[in-house]
Amino acid sequence: MQSNTQARAMTRTEAEQLALTALGHIAADPDLLGRFLADTGIGPETLRQAASEPGFLAAVTGHLMANDAVMLAFAANHGVTPEDIVRAHAALSSGEPVDD
């Protein structure tokens, strides 16, 4: 997902795409995945089922936001800004597009 230089509302679809990319980023690193599972209380055996639950993708973006180093690394590796992550989290949490 590419970031625009000017802030604009993020659609739910865009927010979901960013969160799914973030989930892949987390899942690719055993340490990050372990912290994510511990923080959310989800077990490895129920991760797939939990992923279909409302609020799961907001938990993914919230997890990124809880650790600046992780959020900055994700943003740099995936061509987004920390503000994109915040807007995605807000859109996923509220169900409404969010402006900066």
PyMOL commands that set and color helices and strands:
alter all, ss='L'
color gray80, all
select helices_A, chain A and resi 12-27+30-40+44-50+56-65+68-78+82-94
alter helices_A, ss='H'
color red, helices_A
deselect
rebuild
show_as cartoon
